[in-house]
Amino acid sequence: MTDDRIEKAVGLFKSGYNCSQSVVAAFADMYGFTEEQALRMSASFGGGIGRMRQTCGAACGMFLLAGLEKGAVDGKDREGKAANYALVQELAECLPDPQRSQVSVSSKPSNPEGTHVLENPGACAAGGSV
């Protein structure tokens, strides 16, 4: 199932959607969203958050999904918040430093092989829980 999700995300990215949209839309049905809803909710995170070259949109998409998976819905749920933050930190570990950092060094963040995460998504897909 994960390979199908990866292929869908890569296909969306190659068809013109930003990296965050591609990741979130590939998992939309798992969380009860339509593809259009997923594309809209994640649209602002592309280009390193609004084309500001900050944290990679693919990472933002993963983190949004992490919140859907483990996010606390009670403001006093410290354990729930901690579980969500732990998942986000685990997911962030699979990203190269420029994509984890607050300011990315390029407008097209890359993994160690020199391609965008969605052009070679294996590292994050293999290492992440979402």
MIVEX-513026 format. One record per residue (C-alpha): z, x, y. Coordinates in steps of 0.02 Angstrom, whole numbers, padded with zeros to 5 digits, always signed. Layout:
N
ZXY...
***
This chain:
130
+00000+00000+00000+00040+00141+00122-00134+00217+00101-00212+00049+00146-00105+00040+00304-00153+00218+00351-00337+00179+00325-00321+00022+00431-00234+00118+00572-00364+00255+00567-00504+00126+00567-00430+00035+00717-00411+00200+00810-00590+00251+00774-00651+00081+00834-00574+00109+01005-00394+00048+01000-00263+00167+01065-00149+00258+00944+00000+00143+00968-00105-00014+00947-00181+00059+00789-00014+00095+00708+00071-00069+00755-00078-00179+00712-00092-00098+00540+00082-00166+00500+00078-00329+00598+00068-00445+00448+00225-00367+00373+00325-00426+00523+00245-00597+00552+00136-00547+00699-00047-00583+00721-00158-00434+00750-00185-00493+00929+00002-00500+00961+00024-00325+00889-00118-00258+00995-00045-00334+01153+00136-00280+01124+00085-00100+01092-00056-00084+01219+00048+00003+01353+00102+00148+01243-00070+00226+01221-00116+00390+01303+00062+00452+01288+00136+00294+01368+00017+00220+01494-00095+00375+01495+00048+00475+01572+00039+00603+01430+00219+00574+01378+00272+00537+01198+00121+00503+01087+00074+00321+01069+00067+00338+00879+00250+00393+00885+00292+00248+01001+00208+00130+00878+00309+00201+00734+00468+00183+00834+00427+00003+00879+00405-00033+00692+00569+00056+00657+00655-00066+00774+00577-00211+00682+00635-00136+00518+00813-00083+00563+00846-00132+00744+01015-00207+00785+01011-00385+00850+01194-00392+00898+01239-00290+01051+01406-00240+00974+01328-00183+00809+01360+00004+00823+01317+00035+00640+01151-00056+00660+01108+00045+00815+01154+00205+00725+01044+00160+00575+00897+00125+00690+00919+00286+00788+00934+00384+00625+00769+00310+00566+00684+00351+00731+00748+00530+00721+00687+00545+00541+00515+00482+00591+00510+00600+00741+00540+00749+00628+00367+00729+00551+00284+00746+00721+00233+00912+00795+00341+00968+00942+00218+00918+01081+00222+00738+01020+00411+00733+01003+00442+00808+01173+00455+00705+01330+00298+00780+01403+00149+00809+01291+00043+00961+01330-00124+00875+01306-00202+00707+01338-00246+00698+01153-00088+00754+01061-00123+00850+00903-00041+00899+00741-00036+01080+00680-00214+01064+00613-00276+01029+00789-00324+00847+00766-00246+00687+00831-00112+00613+00718-00224+00466+00676-00367+00580+00631-00255+00667+00503-00105+00552+00474-00039+00621+00311+00113+00712+00377+00195+00562+00459+00143+00441+00324+00218+00550+00189+00378+00588+00282+00421+00422+00362+00508+00268+00295+00414+00139+00397
***
